[in-house]
Amino acid sequence: MSNPDTNIKTLPLRKKIIQHVRKNIVSGLLILVPAGITFIALRFLFSLAGKLLEPLLKISYNGKVPEFLIISVSLLVLVIFTYLIGFFVSMVIGKRLVTFGEKILLRVPILRSIYSASKQAVEVFLARNEKSFQSVVLIEFPLAGSRSLGFVSGTIKDDKGNIFYKVFVPTTPNPTSGFLLIIREKDVHPAGISVEDAIKMIVSGGLVTPPNFRPEIK
């Protein structure tokens, strides 16, 4: 089997440029799209809260409302509104509405890819508790000599005190499905990249690869 890196090096210059541009565009979209949507949504809600609250505050302050007060109250309203949305979504009717909206988005080819990647990335970025993945590792899977990225979700011990790692190996480009493997400690090797970088790499099908990633198993 030919070496992928060798094949890339022998490509014509035009194809190299196209691949380079496409790779970086995908990488940029994975960052800009969710960030842009979040910024636009928060800016709209903040502006709306300010416009709605300003007349009420003017009544209380006889028409002279300090600018910092409008900003502070608008931020408070925005936080409360975001909390209420999250609370509503956690209820049965909210979950059904979200599921219905996702089904519509997932039928649109371009939006489907962007939405899925954005949602998965946000879920990982917000998973900062004890239930989140601990680290990224390399294992030999599914064949000897091959390398797969896995996420460590914990460890267990057998009766003899041997340590085994619980490793989740996700599928590409949808990292929400995959394989749960129980692997001996000596067969688990640090990948040297963060969980966020690994998710980007998996979601993009390898187009977005951290520059410090090395697939060696030492």
N, C-alpha and C positions, 0 to 999 in steps of 0.2 A: 504493500500500500504506500502511495506517495505521501511525502511530508507536506501538510497544509502550508507551513511557513515557507517551504521551498517553492511551492506553487505560486504563492503570493509574490515572492521575490522575482519570479520569471514572467510575471504579467507585464503587458505593455504599459508604458507610462500613463496613457489615457485611462486605462482601466484602474490603475492604482489610484489615480486622482479621484475617479468616480467612487471607488470603494471608500477612500478616505473621507470624502465629502459626505457620503451617505451615512457612514458610521457616526460621524460627529453631529450630523443633523438629528439622527435618532437619539443620540445622547443628550443633545440640547433640548429636544422635545420632551424627553422624560423628566427633565428638570423644570423647563419653562411653562409647560402646559398646566400641571397642577398648581405651580406657584402663581401663574398668571390668573387662573380661575379663582384661586383663593383670594388674591389681592383685589380683583375686580369685585367679587362678592362682598368682601369686608368693606371696601371703600363705598360701595353702593349703600350697604346697610348703615354704615357710620353716617354718611351724608343724609340718609333718610331720617335717622334718629335725630340728628341735629335740627333738621327742618321742622320736624313734628314737635320737638321739645322747646324750641326757641320761643314760640308765642306764649307757651305756658310759663316759661321762666320770666319773660318780660312782664307778665302780670304780677308775679311775685316780687320782682325787683323794680317796679314802676318804670318799666321801659328800658332800663340800663342793666344789661346782663354782662358780667365779665366773660371774656372769651374763654378763659381757662375753665370756667364753670360749665359752659356749653360742651366743651371737649370732654371734661370729666364725666358729666352725666351721660353723654352720648356713648362713651366707652362702657359705662356701667350697664346701660340698656342693651348694648351690643352683646356683652358677656351673658346677661340674663336671657336674651333672646336665643343665643347659641345654645345655652344650657337647656332651654325649653324645647328647642328643636331636637337635641340629642335625647332628651327624655321622651319626647313623642315618638321618635324613631325606635326606641327600645320597647315600645308597646306593640301589641299585636297588629292593630290597624296601621301603625306607622311602618312596621316591617313589611306589611303587604303593599303599601303604597310605594315604598322604596324598591321592592322586588319588581313591581309593575313598571316603574320608571326605568330600572336597569334592563329589563327585557326589551324595552323600546330602544334604548341606547345600543344594546348589543346586536341589534339588527342592522345598524348602520356601519358599513365596513371600516371607514377611517376612525369614526368615533369609538367603535368597539375596541380597537387596539389601544387608543389613547386612554379611554376610560378605564379599561382593565389594568393597564400599566400604572396609571395614576392611583387607582384605588389600592392596588397591592402595595405600591410604594408608601402611601400614606399609612396603611395599616401597620407596616413594618416600622416606620418612623415613630409612630405613636405607641408601639408596644414596648414601653420602658418599665415593665414590671417583672415580677418573678416568673411570669408565664412566657416571657419572650425568649427567643433563642439566645443561647449563651455565647456561641462562637461559630465560626465557619471552619470546616475541616475538609481534608481531601481523603478519599478512601478508594480502594480498588473495587470498582463496581461499574457495570454488571459483569465484566470479564477481567481476568488477571491481566495486568499491563495497562488497563484503561484507568482513567481518573474521573471521579465524580465529585461535585461539590455537595457537601452535606451540612446541615445545621444541628448543632448539639443541643438537645433539649433536657439533658440530665444524665445521671449515671446510676448504675445499680451494681450490687455485689452478689456473688453467688455464695454458697455455704462455705467455700474455702477462702473467701476474702478477695477473690479476683474481681477486678473492676471491669465493667462493661459500659460502653457509651450508648446512649439512645440517640441515634442519628436519623434525622429526617432528610431524605434525598428528594428534592422537588423535581417536577417535570418542567419542560420548556414548551411554550412561553408562559404557561400557567403554573406558578409555584404553589398554588393552594392545594394541588394534588401531588401525590408522589408515593414514596416507600418509607416505611419506618423500619430501620435496621438496628439490631442489637449487636454491637461489634466490640471485640476485645480491645483493651486499651492500647496495646502495642500496634494495632492496625489502623489507628486513628492518627492523622497527621494535620497540624495546623496549616491552614491555607494562607495565612498572612494578610487577609483582607477583612474588611468589616462586613457585618450582616447587610447593611445598606448597599454596599458595592456588589455583593454577591447577588442580591435580588435584582439589581439593574442588569447584571450580566445574564442572569437566567431569563428575565422577562424579554430582553432584547435578542435572545438566541445567540449570545456571544458577540454581538456587534459592539456592545459597550463593555470593554474589558479594562479593569484597573491597570495602570501602567506598572504597578509593583507586583502584579500577580505572576507567580511562577508555579507551574504544575508539578514540581518535583516532589517526590515522596522520599524523605530522608530517614 
